[in-house]
Amino acid sequence: MTYKHTEREKQQQIHQRNTQDMKKMAQTLYFSILVIALCSLSEGIQRRYHYINMNKTWTEAQRYCRENYTDLATVHNINDMKQLMKNTVNNNPQYVWIGLKRTGVYQWKWSLGGPVKYLNWETEPSDHTDNCAVMRNGAWRQQDCDVASQFICYNDASKDFIIFESQTFLLSCDQGTIKVLSAIYGRTDRQTCSAGRPDGQISNVQCTLSTSLSVVATRCDGETSCSMVVSDTVFTDPCFGIYKYLNVSYECVEAPPNSSKAYIINTSSTTWRDAQSFCRQHHTDLINVRNQTDNQLIHNIIHDPHTSVWIGLFRDSWEWSDNIDSAFRYWNSGEPNDAGGSEDCTVVGMAVEGKWIDMSCSRTYTFVCHEDELILIQENLSWTEAVTYCRENHVDLVSVDSQEIQLMVTEVLHQASSAEVWLGLRHSCSVGIWFWVNGEVVCYQNWAPGNEAAVDDCEREVRSGAVQSGGDHLWISLPGSHKLNFICRRKEKEI
């Protein structure tokens, strides 16, 4: 009886363990599905701009903004520009000052933003006025920005994108492999890819090739990168005489959400500025070449060693009032022209759709200040203590749910007195996921290698997320009891 009783107990224990394991698996699967669903709903912090309806010189405007907010407005990207315009346009000013000023010191920058850490010059650039860069046979060359060349656009592959007929595109995954989600070759409306086209080439809006997805998936699924030319030769012609395009979306399987990237080569020749405008209108921006892997991928799809193509590297002597390293520029056509040799400051021209114009700094205009969303606290606290401090004195520990907010974090890290700085990032042992204190799951990621999974001892002490204050500002996993500086989201000022 004792033996049978013991065996029965063992079987019950095994059954209980299996049941618990199945519950954990189901719970993990549920949260994994929830992560996928919620990632597309995530909304980041918007930069705070304040329109000041007082006429001042650029220097007076700078002083006012520093005394009452953070500084004269800095603009990092087109989304910031739209937000600035939204806060300004109802006041009907002709011009408004922003914080961009000429320094006389020329530096290389990426159109897409971010530091220039990787360079691949064929020969070291000189000091003459060729202030843009092309890639030719895998190496970079300095070139006059007004020369007409082909160009390469970068596309945020987390959403659908359009490739014009005759263009070449490349899909790539930093991690994982490609899975093509949708692809339609043809024409489904009159507006897309219609500039300069006669009516007869855009009139058929029921032009689709049923095998489009199969063609792209056959070439790309399961690969870490793939390239194709968008043409009738590759897809076959679904409607003769119609100018067509490919609408495609994909994801990187078994990889973080921000692992995918896509490049599009445009074979029409234009100036660097016009190439930049085209890429920003139809894709994301001109290509940013981050490392040798990126460089080789792009070199592989250019094919012709004698063809020069614009990349997003340029040089200018303009810097922001708050010394932030933002390379975003939004100049109006023909600007900056330095008329009279004294136009060293920048206004937003409301009559030219918010494009920028250089002006003499002694003129008086209304202006826009910006207020930092984030504040670094130079006090060493545990993760829980940091959460309490932020909630009592500001809003909360920062949730870095986009690349834009990561950039905002890096802007304040230079003030840090600890090697790592707490973020509002926490690990759940029960379901095995990372989440933000604002309730959102982790979609955008910037982990140092091996740190996302570094939670082996989480049953003993819950792990929390921090960012390196130096180097590449990557995220690391640490026990929450560590004492670090931390970053809070702060409340909006009322003046």
Residue pairs with C-beta under 8 A, 6 or more apart in sequence:
24 430
27 430
27 431
28 431
28 432
28 433
31 431
31 432
31 433
31 441
32 433
34 441
35 433
35 441
35 442
35 443
38 440
38 441
38 443
39 257
39 441
39 443
42 401
42 402
42 440
42 443
42 444
43 401
44 401
44 402
44 404
44 405
45 373
45 404
45 405
45 408
45 489
46 83
47 76
47 80
47 83
47 370
47 373
47 408
48 370
48 371
48 372
48 373
48 492
49 73
49 83
49 84
49 87
49 88
49 368
49 369
49 370
49 371
50 69
50 87
50 368
50 369
50 370
50 371
50 495
51 87
51 88
51 91
51 93
51 96
51 366
51 367
51 368
52 61
52 64
52 65
52 366
52 367
52 368
52 369
53 91
53 93
53 366
54 64
54 366
54 367
55 364
55 365
55 366
56 64
56 97
56 364
56 365
56 366
56 367
57 361
57 362
57 363
57 364
58 72
58 97
58 101
58 345
58 361
58 362
58 363
58 367
59 361
60 364
61 72
61 97
61 365
61 367
62 71
62 72
62 99
62 321
64 367
64 369
65 71
65 72
65 73
65 99
65 321
65 367
65 369
65 370
68 369
68 493
68 495
69 369
69 370
69 371
69 493
69 495
70 322
70 369
70 370
70 371
70 372
71 99
71 320
71 321
71 322
71 369
71 370
72 97
72 98
72 99
72 321
72 322
72 367
72 368
72 369
72 370
73 84
73 98
73 99
73 367
73 368
73 369
73 370
74 80
74 98
74 99
74 320
74 321
74 322
74 324
74 326
74 370
75 81
75 84
75 98
75 100
75 326
75 328
75 330
76 113
76 324
76 326
76 328
76 404
76 407
77 113
77 328
77 404
78 280
78 328
78 330
79 404
80 328
81 328
81 330
81 354
84 98
84 348
84 354
84 368
85 348
85 354
87 368
88 96
88 348
88 350
88 368
89 350
91 366
92 350
93 350
93 365
93 366
94 349
94 350
94 351
94 365
95 347
95 348
95 349
95 350
95 357
95 359
95 365
95 366
96 347
96 348
96 350
96 365
96 366
96 367
96 368
97 345
97 346
97 347
97 365
97 366
97 367
97 368
98 346
98 347
98 348
98 356
98 367
98 368
99 320
99 321
99 322
99 346
99 370
100 318
100 319
100 320
100 321
100 345
100 346
100 356
101 318
101 319
101 320
101 321
101 344
101 345
101 346
101 361
102 317
102 318
102 336
102 338
102 343
102 344
102 345
102 358
103 317
103 318
103 319
104 317
105 317
105 319
106 127
106 131
106 315
106 316
106 317
107 315
107 316
107 317
108 116
108 119
108 125
108 133
108 313
108 314
108 315
109 116
109 313
109 314
109 315
109 316
109 325
109 327
110 116
110 288
110 312
110 313
110 327
111 276
111 285
111 286
111 288
111 312
111 313
111 314
111 327
111 328
111 329
112 154
112 284
112 285
112 286
112 287
112 288
112 312
112 327
113 288
113 326
113 327
113 328
113 407
114 288
114 290
114 327
114 407
115 325
116 313
117 290
118 289
118 290
118 291
118 292
118 294
118 295
119 140
120 138
120 139
120 140
120 289
120 292
120 295
121 139
121 140
121 141
121 142
122 136
122 139
122 140
122 141
123 141
125 142
125 315
126 142
129 144
130 142
130 143
130 144
130 145
131 142
131 144
131 145
131 314
131 315
131 316
132 142
132 143
132 144
132 145
132 272
132 310
132 313
132 314
132 315
133 140
133 141
133 142
133 143
133 310
133 311
133 313
133 314
134 140
134 141
134 143
134 149
134 308
134 309
134 310
134 311
135 141
135 152
135 289
135 295
135 298
135 299
135 302
135 308
135 309
135 311
136 305
136 306
136 307
136 308
136 309
137 299
137 305
137 306
138 295
138 296
138 299
140 311
140 313
141 308
143 149
143 272
143 308
145 271
145 272
145 273
145 314
146 271
146 272
147 271
148 269
148 270
148 271
149 269
149 270
149 272
149 275
149 308
149 309
149 310
150 265
150 266
150 267
150 268
150 269
150 307
150 308
150 309
150 310
151 265
151 266
151 270
151 272
151 275
151 278
151 279
151 286
151 309
151 310
151 311
152 263
152 264
152 265
152 266
152 286
152 287
152 298
152 309
152 310
152 311
153 263
153 264
153 266
153 278
153 279
153 282
153 283
153 284
153 285
153 286
153 287
154 261
154 262
154 263
154 279
154 283
154 284
154 285
154 286
154 287
154 288
154 312
155 161
155 261
155 262
155 263
155 264
155 283
155 284
156 261
156 283
156 284
157 171
157 249
157 250
157 251
157 260
157 261
157 262
158 257
158 258
158 260
159 249
160 182
160 247
160 248
160 249
161 247
161 248
161 249
161 262
161 264
161 283
162 192
162 193
162 245
162 246
162 247
162 282
163 169
163 230
163 245
163 246
163 248
163 264
164 193
164 230
164 245
164 266
165 193
165 230
165 231
165 243
165 244
165 245
165 246
166 229
166 230
166 231
166 267
167 229
167 230
167 264
167 265
167 266
167 267
168 227
168 228
168 229
168 230
168 264
168 265
168 267
168 301
169 227
169 228
169 230
169 246
169 248
169 262
169 263
169 264
169 265
170 225
170 226
170 227
170 262
170 263
170 264
170 265
170 297
170 298
170 301
171 178
171 180
171 220
171 225
171 226
171 227
171 248
171 250
171 260
171 262
172 178
172 224
172 225
172 260
172 261
172 262
172 263
172 297
173 224
173 225
173 252
173 255
173 259
173 260
174 252
174 255
174 259
174 260
174 261
175 252
175 254
175 255
175 256
175 259
176 224
176 252
176 253
176 254
176 255
176 259
177 221
177 222
177 223
177 224
177 252
177 253
177 254
177 255
178 220
178 221
178 222
178 223
178 224
178 225
178 226
178 250
178 251
178 252
178 253
178 260
179 221
179 250
179 251
179 252
179 253
180 213
180 216
180 217
180 220
180 221
180 248
180 249
180 250
181 249
181 250
181 251
182 213
182 247
182 248
182 249
183 212
183 213
183 215
183 216
183 217
183 246
183 247
183 248
183 249
184 208
184 209
184 212
184 213
184 246
184 247
184 248
185 208
185 209
185 212
185 215
185 230
185 235
185 238
185 244
185 245
185 246
186 207
186 208
186 209
186 212
186 238
186 239
186 242
186 244
186 245
187 193
187 202
187 204
187 205
187 207
187 208
187 239
187 242
187 243
187 244
187 245
188 205
188 206
188 207
188 208
188 247
189 205
190 202
190 203
190 205
192 245
193 243
193 244
193 245
194 202
194 243
197 243
200 241
201 241
201 242
201 243
202 242
202 243
203 242
204 239
204 242
207 238
207 239
207 242
207 244
208 238
209 215
209 235
209 236
209 238
211 235
211 236
212 235
212 246
215 234
215 235
216 228
216 246
216 248
219 226
219 228
220 226
220 228
220 250
225 297
227 300
227 301
228 234
230 244
230 245
230 246
232 244
235 246
238 244
250 260
250 262
251 260
252 259
252 260
256 445
256 447
257 443
257 444
257 445
258 403
258 443
258 444
258 445
263 287
263 297
263 298
263 301
264 283
265 301
265 302
265 309
266 275
266 278
270 278
272 286
272 310
272 314
273 331
275 286
275 310
276 285
276 286
276 312
279 285
279 286
285 312
286 310
286 311
286 312
287 298
287 311
287 312
288 311
288 312
289 295
289 298
289 311
289 312
289 313
298 311
302 309
314 327
316 329
318 329
318 336
318 346
320 326
324 411
329 356
330 354
330 355
330 356
331 355
331 356
331 357
332 349
332 352
332 355
332 356
332 357
333 355
335 355
335 356
335 357
335 358
336 343
336 346
336 356
336 357
336 358
337 343
337 358
338 344
338 358
339 358
340 360
342 360
343 358
343 359
343 360
344 358
344 360
344 361
345 358
345 359
345 360
345 361
346 356
346 357
346 358
346 359
347 356
347 357
347 359
347 365
348 354
348 355
348 356
348 357
348 368
349 355
349 356
349 357
359 365
371 492
371 493
372 408
372 411
372 412
372 490
373 408
373 489
373 490
374 398
374 408
374 409
374 411
374 412
374 487
374 488
374 489
374 490
375 394
375 412
375 487
375 488
375 490
376 412
376 413
376 415
376 416
376 421
376 485
376 486
376 487
377 386
377 389
377 390
377 485
377 486
377 487
377 488
378 415
378 416
378 417
378 485
379 389
379 485
379 486
380 417
380 418
380 483
380 484
380 485
381 389
381 422
381 483
381 484
381 486
382 480
382 481
382 482
382 483
383 422
383 426
383 464
383 480
383 481
383 482
383 484
383 486
384 480
386 397
386 422
386 484
386 486
387 396
387 397
387 424
387 437
389 486
389 488
390 396
390 397
390 424
390 486
390 488
390 489
393 488
394 488
394 489
394 490
394 491
395 488
395 489
395 490
395 491
396 424
396 437
396 438
396 488
396 489
397 422
397 423
397 424
397 437
397 486
397 487
397 488
397 489
398 405
398 409
398 423
398 424
398 487
398 488
398 489
399 405
399 423
399 424
399 425
399 436
399 437
399 438
399 440
399 489
400 406
400 409
400 423
400 424
400 425
400 436
400 444
400 446
400 467
400 475
401 436
401 438
401 440
401 442
401 443
401 444
402 444
403 444
405 444
406 444
406 446
406 473
409 423
409 467
409 473
409 487
410 473
412 487
413 421
413 467
413 469
413 470
413 473
414 469
416 469
416 485
417 485
418 469
418 483
418 484
418 485
419 468
419 469
419 470
420 466
420 467
420 468
420 469
420 476
420 478
420 482
420 484
421 466
421 467
421 468
421 469
421 484
421 485
421 486
421 487
422 464
422 465
422 466
422 484
422 485
422 486
422 487
423 465
423 466
423 467
423 475
423 486
423 487
424 436
424 437
424 438
424 465
425 434
425 435
425 436
425 437
425 442
425 464
425 465
425 466
425 475
426 434
426 435
426 436
426 437
426 462
426 463
426 464
426 465
426 480
427 433
427 434
427 455
427 458
427 462
427 463
427 464
427 465
427 477
428 434
428 435
429 455
429 458
429 459
429 462
432 455
433 441
433 442
434 441
434 442
434 452
434 465
435 441
435 442
436 442
445 452
445 475
446 467
446 473
446 474
446 475
447 474
447 475
447 476
448 468
448 474
448 475
448 476
451 474
451 475
451 476
451 477
452 477
454 463
454 476
454 477
455 463
455 477
457 463
457 479
461 479
461 480
461 481
462 479
462 480
463 477
463 478
463 479
463 480
464 477
464 478
464 479
464 480
465 475
465 476
465 477
465 478
466 475
466 476
466 478
466 482
466 484
467 473
467 474
467 475
467 476
467 487
468 474
468 475
468 476
469 485
478 484
